[in-house]
Amino acid sequence: MDEGWFFAAGGPRNLLPKPCSVLVLLNPYGGKGKGLQLFRSLVQPQLAQADISFRLMLTERRKHAQELMRTEELGSWDALVVMSGDGLMHEVVNGLMERPDWVTAIRKPLCSLPSGSGNALAASLNHYAGYEQVANEALLNNCTLMLCRRRLAPASLLSLQMGSGQRVFSVLSLAWGFIADVDIESEKFRRLGKMRFTMGTLLRLAALRVYRGQLAYLPAERGASTLPSSPELAREAQQGFVDAHLVPLEQPVPAHWTVVPEQDFVLVLVMMHSHLGSEMFVAPMDLPAAGAMHLFYVRAGASRAMMLRLFLAMEKGRHMECDCPYLVYEPVVAFRLQPKGGKGMFTVDGELMVSEAVQGQVHPNYLWMVSESSSLPEPRPRPPRQQPPPP
């Protein structure tokens, strides 16, 4: 979706109004369980100073936010603020896309305030703004100050079609294999915060698995010239969501796609943004266009020692310098992944999914995020700043 069509359809410009009113959805159980305390002590005073009024809504169970977003009166709010980990933003976006008025609902500006374990989306927004890589309260403070400054940027949406016929939307990532294993199996260490992923990685390396499957993708340089036009997107608003690059899963992928032969994989990872956690700088490279996403996969054969080197280097975004012959990276606009035998965990934005055939396509500039970057991801590298300037 190009920005001209987005604005013409009633999307916001690049600033929230002043004063403004926001709905805050907060998961009090996310991360170390200190989200509500952090909101009261760190976020709320800054909102008051910035003339931002709010209504606080606590989620009570899994998919509660998704249920709330299906029926919430969005006209009462200038933005939706999501305070938790990445899973709650996933619920909010999918709830908005399930509404009868999804075309306008998905244009409601979104803000990510981190209080979960991974906080990948917040870390990515922090990176695009040019700030130093930080975690915990420092990251929350940066994101709160971004909200107080009210700036908006268009962001992409990943549409996923599952073998069961389910449609799922992602704002961050899809993982299969090692990374999904670590994400789900480390849930029992949730009270450790981001350290749960370190613990989970070490445990999974001790019993490294491989999964058989087939992967295909549409490289960014081939897909950019076939992106849908603004008139096509305008028709989509009336006829329903359209994935122009995808064919039904039971059909072969188009001839201009790249097909990776069926083989054993350690992991497959599709990412929309730069970070997979507050200290996991997985995608330091620039994307060639707004309508692209990152595809990484590791083929079977990578040793435990090599995998450990990759994950240690990932904190600073140096893993592509490890010269691992089993690690492959491609910028893509669409992909298809077919696990064999239903083995291997799938996660979408950190949420567990059934292991089945899946394909997806990125839709550029489909929603709005509070960000100090002019667009997401930011294509121009900038020197890091210590902290955002005051609102």
Helices and strands as residue ranges (DSSP letters): H 3-8, E 20-26, H 35-38, I 39-43, H 44-49, E 52-58, H 64-71, G 74-76, E 79-84, H 86-97, H 102-105, E 110-114, H 120-128, H 136-149, E 152-162, E 167-170, E 173-177, H 178-185, G 186-192, H 195-206, E 211-219, H 220-223, G 224-226, H 230-239, E 258-271, E 293-299, H 304-313, G 314-316, G 319-322, E 327-339, E 346-348, E 351-353, E 358-370
